[in-house]
Amino acid sequence: MNRLQTILSRIEKCETLADIGTDHAYLPIEAVRAGLCERAIACDIVAGPLHIAKKNIRAAQLEHKIDVRLGDGLRPLRENEADCIVIAGMGGMNIIEIFCGGFAPGAVLPSASLLSEPPRTFLENAETSQNEVSDKSFEGGSGETFSKVSPEKIPEKNPKKIKFILQPQHDLEELRRFLIANGYKINETLARERSRFYVVVDAQKSCENSDRWTDRDFFLGKIDDKNYFRALREKIEKYFDSLTEKNSRDAAQKKLEWLEEKIHDR
């Protein structure tokens, strides 16, 4: 299955789905059409894609089911508003920043090396700070109005009921470390588009003790597909000779050994 189909397959029927970084709202449109959610919220930090999203939603005649909101990360969501949240198509470190920007009071980083500087929200680099916006709507530049809800708290009141579906483009190992360190239980599904593989991560807060993960687990994850492991091996082999530091070469060599074990069932 491709990424969109795989993400849709991981959505359990829910009342409200939020798609963070929705782009053109393909995911919420398909989720509503398939009856996976009663309503959806399509969020993005950039107004341009949301103009197209609104056109797509109107074309699908789903304006009464899908709300379009302009804002940073999780902040357009009201407290406990969504029970399934999708964050897909961006880097793992960006996903971590979104979690930290929304769940900062309870979030802990597994190690200082994960972020080169303290977590900050994307709007700190935007032309207009979200703190300067008091209205609940925002004009996107061409007369189009988007919702812009900026609550004091984002969905943390009962986080165990919120299911996150995450699809990082890279930095998957770092994202796994972050989720486990913050008390999330995760499951993973593999998507494939042409010759590329993508890992879709389900994450949900758990009151149980977190699984004990080793460095090997954080690298390999919960995927069991030899073709995926062969692709990872090829990727590491391509850049291995360019590594100059001994620690980096040793770490890459160890990962190659783990991959050989999985490929040959050892």
N, C-alpha and C positions, 0 to 999 in steps of 0.2 A: 504494500500500500504506500501511497505517497504521503507527504507530511500532513496535508489537510485531512485526508481520510483517516490517518492514524490518530490524529488529535481528536477528531470527531468520535472515533471508536472508544476513546478513553473517557468521554463525558458520560457520567451517569445521569439519568434523568433528574433535572433539578428545576427549581423555580426561576432563579436568576443566574445567568451566565455573564461574566465580564471578560472582555477580550482586550488586554492591555497591549498597545502597539498594534491596533487593528488594521492599519493601512487602509484598504478599500472595503473592509467589513465582509470579506468573503466567508470567514469562519462563523460569525454570528448569524449571518443570513442562512447558511446551510444548517446550522444547529437548530434554529427556529423552524425551518422547513421540515426537518427530520423529527420534530417533536421532542428534541432532547432537552429543551428548556421552555418555560412559559414566556419568558421575556429575556432580552439581552441588552447589554450596555457595551457599545463600541467606543473605546478610548484611544486617543493618540495625542502625542505632544505637539504634532505638526498639523496646522490647519489645512494645508494643501490636500493631503490624502483624504481628510475627512470630508472635503467638498465632494470628492468622487464617491466616498462611502455613502453619503446622504443620497446621491443620485442612484447608486446601486440599490439602496434600501427602498427608495421610492419606486424604482422599476420592479422590485419584488413585491410591492404593495405591503410592506411590513413596517411602515412608519409607526403604527400603533403598538408594535412589539419590540422595536429596537430603538434605544435612545443613543444618540451620538454626543460624546462629550470630549472637550478639549482639555487636556491637563497632563500633569506629570505623574507617571507611574500609577500607584494605587490611589492617589489623592482625589481623583474625581469621584470616588465611590463614597457613599454614605456608610455610616457604621452598620456593619452586619447586612449590607444590602445584597451582596452576591454570595452564593453558596458554592460556586465553581468559578475559578479565575484562571484564565489562560494567558500565559506570557510566552510568546513564541517568536522565533525569527531574529533574535538578537543574541549578543554574546553572553556567556555565563556570568562575567563580571558585571555587565549591565543589569542582569536579572538580580544579582546580589545587591546592587545599589538600589534597585526598586524595593526589595524587601527591607533594606536598612532605612530607606527614606520613609517607608510606611509603617514599619514595625520597630522603629528605633528603640523604644523603651525596653523591649524584652529581647532584642536581638544581640547575639554575641558572635564575634568572628572566631573561627577556629584557630587562626594564627595571624599575626600582624602582616605576614608576607602576602596575604591574599589581596590586600588593597595597598597601593602605594601612598595613599593619603586617606584621611577619614572619609567615610561615606558622605556623599552630598547628593542633593536632588538635582535632576537635570535642569530644573527651572532656574537654578542659580546662574546658569549660562544663557538663559533666554532673555529676550528684550524686556519682557514684562514679568516681574516676580509675582508668583501666585499670592503672596501676602498682600500685594497691592490691589488685588481684585476682590471687591466685596459683593458684586452682583453674582447672581446664579446663572448668568448667561454671558456669552462672549461672541462678538462679531468677528468672523474669521477673515475679513479682508475683502470680500466680494458681496457683502450684504447678507451672507449666510450666517445664521446664529446657531451656535452650539451651546449645549449645557456646560456649565463649569462649576461643579459642586466641590467646595473645598472645606470639608468638615474638620473639626479639631481632632477627631479620632478617625482612624480608618479601621476596617474590619479586624478587630482583635478581641472583642468582647467574648466571643466563643469560638476561638480559632480552630478547635478540633472538628467543627462541622464544615470548614472551608476546605475544598479540594483544589489544589493547584495543579495545573497541567503545564509543564515547562518544556520548551524545545530550544535549547541553546545551540548556537551555530559553532561555538568553540568554548574553551575553558570549562568543559564538562566536569573534569576532575575537581576543579576548585568549587564548582557549584555543589557537587555531591558532598564535599567536606563541609561547606556552609550549612547545608540542609541538615545533615546528621548532627552537627554541633548545636543546632538550634532546635533539636527535638522532633524533627520530621521523620516519618517512615516513608521510604520511597520504593516505588516499583518502576520498571523501565520497559519500554516497547521500542522496537526498531522500525524505522521507516526508511524507504529507499526510493530515490528518484534518479533514474538512469544509473550512473556508476557511483553515486554518492549515497552515503548512509547518514541518517540522522537519528539521534536518540531522543525519545519523548519520555519525560520523567513525570510520574505522578507523585505528588508530595502532600502529606496530610499530617498535622500535628497529632502526636500520640502521647497518651498518659503513661504508656509502657516505657520501660527502659529502652533506649535506642540500641539497635543492633551494633555489635562490635565490628567495626570495619578496620581492616588493615590497609597499608599503602597499596597493596595489590588489589584489594577490593575497590578502593577509590579510583584506581586506574581502569580496571576491567568492568566495574559496575555489575549490573544484574542481567546483562545481555549474554546470550549463549548462541552465537552465530559465527561459524568458522570463516565465512566470507567477510564478515565485518572485521574479525581479528586479522585476517590477511590484509585488508585495506589499511588497518592501523599500522601493521608491520611495515608495509610499503611506505607509508607516510614518514615513519620514523627513520627508515633506512635512507630516505632521500635527503634528510637534513643531518644525519649522523656525522658524516665526515666534516661538516662545517662547524661542529662543536669544538671549541678550543679549551674550555675549562674542564678539568678532570671530573669535578662533581657532576657537571652536566652530562659528560660522556658516560660516567658510571650509572647515573639515573636512567639514561636512555638505554644502556645495555641491559639493565635490570628489567625494563619494560619489554624489551625484545625477548628476553628469556621467559617472562610471564606469557607473552603472546604465543611463543613456541609451545609452551605447555598446554595452552588452551586449544591450539590448532591440532596438536597431536595427542590430545586427551591424556595428558600426563598430570 
